[in-house]
Amino acid sequence: MNESAKTAEPGQAAADAVKTYIRMHRDKLAADGELLGLLIPERDDIGAARDLQRFLIDRLTAENVRLRQERNALAGRTGQGLGDGVRRFVLDLIDARSFAEAISVTVAAAPAFGADRAAICVEAEGAEMRTQGVRIIPPGTTEAVLGQGGTGAILSGGGEMLLGPAGAGFRSIAAFRVKIGRDAPAALLVLGAAREAAFEDDSVANDLRFAAKALERAIRAWLDLPKI
């Protein structure tokens, strides 16, 4: 054996291996409470060890807080669920036998969402729409109501612009984007209610957003448009 190569004592070799492992796997060490309990000394007279202990405890505490926040957020999302109104609406959409019937289902669903009137608004220039429940709105209206890239908005006015003369007295308006197709004109699912703050509850807004997504898929299916 080369005299320059010294043989380490078994205990020292094991200690060096542990040190090397710790250096290479610090993140794993910080996440393993049992391993930390074995490594951190109980004596208070070792300043460096106490600093390491404080650092690791703080890090684990922060990680636990983050995990609890993620858990609570997930529980909140799954706990909201879907209301009976949107469930019935989706089932009726699936059961529709024609495009016109799907539009009728949408109009008839207004009371299920606490609304007095519902319509699909489609942007077009100087066109007329004879289908009941579909209204033509000027180009640019969707962006004006929702903002650029917005998916939905709850308003306290604007019913006449979106729902016609019958919507002039509505004090609550819900408008959600309906993406019919890549090259299709912008469209909205609009509901109006005479009651103030009819759509302010988060659960109602979530139901309406889901209903708009279901509606856009139904329209694409009936018009044989590609998925987007």
ROGUFI-303033 format. One line per field, with one value per residue (C-alpha): y, x, z; residue in one letter. Coordinates in pm, 1 decimal. Example, Ala and Ser with C-alpha at 12.3 -4.5 7.8 and 13.67 -1.06 7.14 Angstrom:
residues 2
y <- -450.0  -106.0
x <- 1230.0  1367.0
z <- 780.0  714.0
resn <- a  s
This chain:
residues 228
y <- 0.0  349.0  508.0  841.1  690.0  674.1  437.6  617.4  473.4  314.2  569.5  861.8  719.6  688.4  1045.8  1174.8  985.5  1140.2  1488.0  1433.5  1310.7  1615.3  1854.7  1689.6  1654.8  1963.5  2009.3  1649.2  1685.6  2000.0  1816.6  1506.3  1576.9  1234.6  1266.3  1615.7  1485.4  1236.2  1487.7  1798.7  1779.3  1854.6  2045.2  2422.3  2489.4  2443.7  2774.0  2652.1  2359.9  2591.6  2819.5  2523.0  2401.6  2744.4  2768.1  2425.5  2477.1  2810.0  2649.6  2360.7  2601.1  2806.3  2489.8  2369.4  2705.8  2689.3  2334.6  2426.9  2723.6  2504.3  2244.6  2504.6  2661.1  2321.9  2236.8  2568.0  2506.8  2153.3  2250.5  2512.3  2255.4  2341.0  2468.2  2283.5  2548.1  2496.0  2119.3  2125.9  2368.7  2144.4  1836.6  2021.5  2138.0  1780.5  1674.2  1945.9  1802.0  2109.8  2436.9  2629.5  2408.4  2474.0  2847.5  2796.5  2602.8  2895.8  3150.0  2929.7  2881.7  3242.7  3169.4  2888.7  3150.4  3407.1  3609.9  3747.5  3728.0  3554.0  3593.2  3519.8  3838.7  3812.8  4094.3  4188.1  4494.9  4599.2  4244.9  4116.2  3799.7  3633.7  3354.8  3415.4  3451.6  3578.3  3949.5  4141.0  4385.5  4628.6  4509.2  4590.7  4562.3  4246.4  4405.9  4720.3  4518.6  4259.4  4434.3  4287.8  3914.4  3921.5  3620.9  3772.5  4078.5  4160.8  4500.3  4723.3  4865.2  4830.2  4598.6  4794.2  4781.1  4404.5  4282.4  4546.5  4770.7  4498.9  4514.2  4886.0  4835.9  4560.1  4652.8  4343.5  4224.5  3924.2  3892.1  3603.6  3545.4  3262.5  3151.9  2997.3  2954.7  3099.0  3291.4  3338.6  3678.9  3761.2  3655.4  3683.0  3492.3  3772.0  3752.0  4036.3  4069.2  4344.9  4267.7  4447.5  4241.4  3932.1  3787.3  3920.9  3590.6  3410.8  3078.2  3228.6  3386.6  3053.8  2874.9  3129.2  3103.0  2725.7  2762.5  2987.2  2723.9  2452.1  2670.6  2748.4  2377.9  2298.7  2570.2  2446.5  2094.4  2198.8  2422.9  2152.9  2390.5  2267.3  2263.6  2556.0
x <- 0.0  123.3  255.2  99.0  -249.1  -346.3  -613.4  -879.4  -1016.8  -1364.4  -1528.7  -1366.7  -1454.5  -1820.0  -1822.8  -1673.0  -1937.2  -2214.1  -2070.6  -2048.7  -2408.2  -2529.8  -2346.9  -2500.3  -2854.3  -2920.0  -3275.0  -3364.1  -3215.1  -3418.6  -3739.7  -3670.6  -3771.0  -3666.1  -3318.0  -3282.9  -3372.7  -3084.7  -2829.3  -2898.5  -2736.7  -2933.0  -2652.9  -2684.5  -2312.8  -2239.8  -2312.4  -2274.0  -2507.1  -2769.3  -2746.6  -2794.9  -3086.9  -3254.0  -3203.5  -3351.4  -3645.5  -3729.3  -3706.9  -3933.0  -4181.8  -4199.7  -4243.5  -4525.7  -4701.5  -4675.1  -4810.7  -5103.2  -5187.7  -5185.4  -5399.9  -5651.9  -5669.8  -5731.5  -5996.1  -6165.8  -6178.6  -6309.5  -6549.8  -6726.3  -6858.6  -7127.9  -7474.6  -7790.8  -7868.3  -7552.9  -7583.6  -7932.8  -7819.8  -7534.0  -7755.3  -8018.1  -7747.3  -7632.3  -7992.1  -8054.1  -8128.0  -8050.7  -7859.3  -8184.8  -8281.2  -7943.9  -8013.2  -8359.3  -8206.2  -7973.5  -8256.0  -8473.2  -8189.5  -8206.0  -8413.8  -8175.5  -7901.7  -8119.7  -8169.4  -8477.3  -8338.6  -8056.2  -7921.7  -7621.4  -7469.3  -7264.4  -7057.8  -7145.4  -7155.6  -7506.5  -7642.8  -7975.2  -8028.0  -8365.2  -8287.9  -8466.7  -8224.2  -7936.2  -7861.3  -7624.7  -7389.4  -7142.8  -6784.1  -6561.6  -6838.7  -6693.8  -6356.5  -6525.2  -6728.9  -6470.8  -6144.3  -5873.8  -5853.6  -6114.3  -6341.3  -6630.6  -6770.6  -7048.2  -7204.5  -7465.9  -7585.3  -7563.0  -7859.2  -8014.7  -7694.7  -7660.3  -8017.9  -8216.4  -8496.4  -8618.8  -8288.2  -8298.8  -8434.1  -8193.3  -7967.3  -7748.6  -7577.8  -7349.3  -7148.4  -6911.1  -6705.0  -6809.1  -6528.4  -6713.0  -6415.2  -6078.4  -6222.1  -6571.1  -6688.2  -6662.3  -6963.8  -7100.8  -7338.1  -7536.3  -7784.9  -7982.0  -8171.9  -8387.2  -8251.9  -7936.3  -7620.6  -7790.1  -7460.4  -7215.7  -7172.9  -6854.9  -7034.2  -7284.0  -7004.3  -6818.9  -7134.4  -7188.6  -6827.6  -6866.9  -7198.2  -7031.2  -6761.8  -7023.2  -7223.9  -6928.3  -6851.7  -7212.6  -7221.6  -6897.5  -7038.2  -7364.9  -7185.9  -6922.5  -6639.4  -6294.1  -6195.5  -5990.1
z <- 0.0  -82.2  237.5  139.1  162.2  527.6  652.3  858.6  1176.3  1125.8  1353.7  1179.6  838.0  942.0  1074.9  752.1  553.2  763.1  715.1  339.5  328.8  526.1  296.1  -11.8  125.8  337.2  206.0  283.6  630.4  700.6  607.0  820.4  1179.6  1306.3  1159.8  1304.7  1647.5  1626.3  1502.4  1709.5  2053.8  2365.4  2539.8  2539.8  2571.7  2202.2  2034.0  1675.7  1736.6  1885.4  1582.3  1352.4  1560.7  1549.5  1175.0  1108.8  1343.6  1178.8  838.3  935.6  1094.3  773.7  567.7  792.8  761.2  382.3  372.3  598.9  377.3  67.6  243.5  359.6  14.7  -143.3  115.3  45.9  -327.9  -296.5  -20.1  -229.5  -473.7  -725.5  -649.5  -746.9  -1007.8  -1209.2  -1177.0  -1326.0  -1595.0  -1708.8  -1714.8  -1920.2  -2162.1  -2209.7  -2270.8  -2533.6  -2876.6  -3085.4  -3076.0  -3036.2  -2742.5  -2577.4  -2604.6  -2455.6  -2165.6  -2098.8  -2096.4  -1874.0  -1622.3  -1499.7  -1184.6  -1085.3  -1044.6  -870.3  -1190.1  -1362.8  -1715.2  -1901.0  -2252.4  -2468.9  -2607.4  -2926.8  -3074.1  -3433.6  -3652.1  -3758.0  -3763.1  -3642.3  -3445.6  -3470.1  -3223.0  -2894.2  -2606.2  -2822.3  -2836.8  -3063.8  -2891.8  -3053.4  -3111.8  -2817.7  -2559.5  -2406.3  -2336.9  -2210.2  -1958.7  -1852.8  -1921.4  -2140.6  -2078.0  -1801.2  -1757.4  -1565.2  -1393.1  -1148.3  -1221.1  -1062.6  -1395.5  -1771.3  -1806.3  -2092.6  -2297.3  -2254.2  -2213.7  -2398.9  -2268.9  -2030.9  -1845.2  -1772.5  -1419.7  -1319.9  -1031.0  -1054.1  -1371.0  -1410.6  -1731.3  -1808.0  -2118.4  -2352.4  -2583.9  -2876.5  -3109.1  -3204.3  -3498.6  -3354.0  -3230.7  -2862.1  -2657.3  -2305.6  -2081.3  -1915.6  -1627.7  -1477.0  -1151.2  -1007.3  -661.3  -552.7  -499.2  -637.1  -763.7  -505.9  -323.2  -430.2  -465.4  -712.0  -915.7  -923.9  -1039.3  -1317.5  -1431.3  -1450.0  -1634.1  -1894.0  -1949.6  -1991.1  -2229.7  -2455.5  -2488.0  -2570.9  -2838.6  -2993.2  -3004.1  -3170.1  -3422.0  -3483.7  -3394.4  -3285.1  -2921.4  -2789.8
resn <- m  n  e  s  a  k  t  a  e  p  g  q  a  a  a  d  a  v  k  t  y  i  r  m  h  r  d  k  l  a  a  d  g  e  l  l  g  l  l  i  p  e  r  d  d  i  g  a  a  r  d  l  q  r  f  l  i  d  r  l  t  a  e  n  v  r  l  r  q  e  r  n  a  l  a  g  r  t  g  q  g  l  g  d  g  v  r  r  f  v  l  d  l  i  d  a  r  s  f  a  e  a  i  s  v  t  v  a  a  a  p  a  f  g  a  d  r  a  a  i  c  v  e  a  e  g  a  e  m  r  t  q  g  v  r  i  i  p  p  g  t  t  e  a  v  l  g  q  g  g  t  g  a  i  l  s  g  g  g  e  m  l  l  g  p  a  g  a  g  f  r  s  i  a  a  f  r  v  k  i  g  r  d  a  p  a  a  l  l  v  l  g  a  a  r  e  a  a  f  e  d  d  s  v  a  n  d  l  r  f  a  a  k  a  l  e  r  a  i  r  a  w  l  d  l  p  k  i
